[in-house]
Amino acid sequence: MALTPRRPASLQPAGGRYQKLLFDGQQCFEAKNYEAAFNVYIQALKLAPPGDERALAQLCRCYRKKARKALKRENHAEVIRLLQEMQALERVTKHLKALDFKVLAESALEINDLSLAQQALAEALARTETITPELQRLQQRIKAEALSREMKGLY
């Protein structure tokens, strides 16, 4: 029984390449190689059939992992860059979570971008049914910062 050689990736049907990329991306993700998974899902996203959002959902997971790593290093500018880049993806709206915006708001506060913090908090609140204690504390921090800036402007 002779084995037929695999066709090079460039000659495989797009659906087959897409499935292989999804599999490879998952393997990289499970191995905690988020950068490699990120790059594989970017490729998969280009081949995704209409209506198939698996690559997009997995790409969002990679963005979150990368943002979490940046947060651990207290690199708030990088956290903001990653989360805003994720938000700019096409058809991403239903994959965004309140937590994405909460983290964005916290990082914005850390770099003194009150306007971005307020916008991100508003998005976080719009995406949750109940306001968690964490969101309440963040809302209070943002209000206190806004009041502090307003008071400084008076003197």
C-alpha positions in Angstrom: 0.0 0.0 0.0 1.6 3.2 -1.2 1.3 6.4 0.8 0.4 9.5 -1.2 2.6 12.4 -0.3 0.9 15.4 1.4 0.3 18.4 -0.8 2.3 21.5 0.2 0.2 23.9 2.3 0.0 26.3 -0.6 -1.7 23.6 -2.8 -4.2 22.4 -0.1 -7.8 23.5 -0.4 -8.4 26.6 1.7 -10.7 24.8 4.1 -8.1 22.1 4.8 -5.4 24.7 5.4 -7.8 26.6 7.7 -8.5 23.6 9.8 -4.8 22.7 10.0 -4.0 26.3 11.1 -6.7 26.1 13.8 -5.3 22.8 15.0 -1.7 24.2 15.0 -2.8 27.4 16.8 -4.5 25.3 19.5 -1.4 23.2 19.9 0.8 26.4 20.3 -1.8 27.9 22.7 -1.9 24.8 24.9 1.9 24.8 24.9 1.7 28.4 26.2 3.5 29.6 23.1 1.1 32.5 22.7 3.2 34.4 20.2 3.3 31.5 17.9 -0.4 30.8 18.4 -1.1 34.5 17.7 0.8 34.3 14.4 -1.0 31.1 13.3 -4.4 32.5 14.1 -3.6 35.7 12.1 -3.0 33.4 9.1 -6.1 31.3 9.9 -8.2 34.5 10.1 -7.3 35.3 6.5 -8.6 31.9 5.3 -11.7 31.7 7.5 -14.9 30.8 5.7 -17.7 33.4 5.9 -19.5 33.1 9.2 -16.7 31.0 10.9 -15.4 33.0 13.7 -13.3 30.3 15.5 -10.0 31.9 14.4 -11.2 35.3 15.5 -12.3 34.0 18.9 -8.9 32.3 19.4 -7.0 35.3 18.3 -8.8 37.3 21.0 -7.7 34.7 23.5 -4.1 35.3 22.4 -4.5 39.1 22.7 -5.7 38.6 26.2 -2.8 36.3 27.2 -0.3 38.8 25.7 -2.1 41.7 27.5 -2.0 39.7 30.8 1.8 39.2 30.4 2.3 42.9 29.8 0.1 43.6 32.8 2.3 41.4 35.0 5.3 43.5 33.8 3.3 46.6 34.6 3.7 47.7 31.0 0.4 49.5 30.8 1.1 51.2 27.5 1.5 47.7 25.9 -1.7 46.5 27.6 -3.6 49.4 26.1 -2.0 48.9 22.7 -2.9 45.2 22.6 -6.4 45.6 23.8 -7.1 48.5 21.4 -5.6 46.5 18.6 -7.9 43.6 19.5 -10.9 45.9 19.5 -10.1 47.2 16.1 -10.4 43.7 14.5 -13.3 43.3 12.1 -16.4 41.5 13.5 -14.8 41.3 16.9 -17.6 43.0 18.9 -19.3 39.9 20.1 -16.0 38.4 21.3 -15.2 41.4 23.5 -15.9 41.0 27.2 -16.5 43.4 30.1 -13.2 42.3 31.6 -11.3 43.5 28.4 -12.6 47.0 29.0 -12.0 46.8 32.8 -8.4 46.0 32.3 -8.1 48.7 29.6 -9.6 51.2 32.0 -7.3 50.3 34.8 -4.2 50.5 32.6 -5.4 53.9 31.2 -5.7 55.1 34.8 -2.1 54.0 35.5 -0.8 56.1 32.7 -3.1 59.0 33.6 -5.3 58.8 30.5 -8.6 59.6 32.3 -10.6 60.0 29.1 -9.7 56.5 27.9 -10.4 55.1 31.4 -13.8 56.7 31.4 -14.6 55.3 27.9 -13.4 51.9 28.7 -15.3 51.8 32.0 -18.5 52.8 30.1 -18.0 49.9 27.7 -17.3 47.5 30.6 -20.5 48.6 32.3 -22.5 48.2 29.1 -21.3 44.6 28.7 -22.3 43.4 32.1 -25.7 42.7 33.6 -24.7 43.4 37.2 -22.0 45.8 38.4 -19.4 43.7 40.2 -17.6 45.1 43.3 -14.4 45.4 41.1 -16.2 47.6 38.6 -17.7 49.6 41.4 -14.2 50.3 42.9 -12.9 51.1 39.5 -15.8 53.5 38.9 -15.1 55.2 42.2 -11.3 55.5 41.4 -12.2 57.1 38.0 -14.7 59.5 39.6 -12.1 60.4 42.3 -9.4 61.1 39.7 -11.8 63.2 37.7 -12.8 65.2 40.8 -9.2 65.6 41.8 -8.3 67.0 38.3 -11.3 69.3 38.5 -10.3 70.6 41.9 -6.7 71.2 40.7 -8.1 73.2 37.8 -9.8 75.5 40.2 -6.7 76.5 42.0 
